[in-house]
Amino acid sequence: MLFATLLACHFALAAIVVYGMNQLALVPWRRARDAHWTARARLLWPIRKTNGLLFFILPAALAAAQYSQFPEIPLAYLPAALAGLAGVILGMWPTAKAVFPDLALGRWVRNLAAVFVIRLMTVGVLIAAIFLMPGHLGWTALGLTALVIAINLGLVWGGALWILRLMGVFISAPPRLQEIVREIAARMNLPMPRVGLLRLYGANAIAFPLLNTLAVTEMAMDVLPDDELGAVCAHEFGHLSEPRGTVAMLVLSTFTLLPVIYFKPAMDAFGWAGYFGICALLIVVSRLVRTFRRRMEQRADSAAKTHEGPSPGVYARALERLYELNQVPAVTPATLSHPSLYDRLIAAGVTPEYPRPAAPARFTWQNVVALGLVVAFITPVMNRWDRDGRRNSHPPRMGSVESQPTRAD
Ligand SMILES: [Zn+2]
């Protein structure tokens, strides 16, 4: 009974927090109804970024509270996380509908389900490994590390696409797309890759260099005329024809977050210094990865420009159309793997008619809330590890019940 009430609280709290934050954040965007699309996209950016974080942080923080405060209910943090996630999704729907009025609930839920499953297999596996990792390095730690690496490699080597296919999100390409890709392959003198259609929300294209596969979303197919779709595919061909060394680096870059699984042993061995050491390592590695990916994008963009076809500016038009439809600002923070649209347009030979917009606000109140939630996730978990660790390292006196060590679940 207590547990059911707790779950209901997790669900309601998550829904209220997300809904409230979203509605507040949407106020300036609603006021700018008649502004240029780049100005509106710029206002929307912070909340979209925060929602991406909330999707994981909020359920994780609720699960952490459950883990720390109610250790007597084993594994209770899992249903707590699920209840939180359901609340987050409910809280986000009104915003999604306000921003993309054509959005159908079915498509949105399928999109979320696909994103969730892939994230569960990546971020979720890492979070689970943080909890399951023993305090001391040994065979268990080694086995767990091997398992996390194996799952990630499996995803990269076709597992992710297999899951998307199973969920009906990745389907075979319609004849129009096959035809366009065949034409670009001939134009660029490259072999014909496997081609698929992604039934995800947003207009996008993606390349899987390891699998020689190119995929385009339904919405990109709907909004782009043939020549622009071809230019976007030429960008993806740029990724498919990366040298082996670059592809190897790309695989390696999917392990950027791996060190987080050693939080517990690092805390045990070095205290908070171990924790901050891992954080510093993550920052350095993710900066290197970002530089590497940016260079990849720039190369693919120049391939698209070179092979965009007879009429100049086709690739630039396609890019701008995609960004506007997806409501991604023309100038994005330097932390992203893609350069800003404004710079990509200039590199593609087209200077936009509007002046270069400012980047979205770097620091907003949403960041403060998200940071608070990260602390709300880490602190209770660390507290319980600390408690459990202290109990384990000071054996209880004979016959004393209250100081029996409580096993971590
Ligand atoms: Zn790209």
Residues whose N, C-alpha, C, O or C-beta is under 5 A from the ligand:
A	BS01	ZN	E297 A300
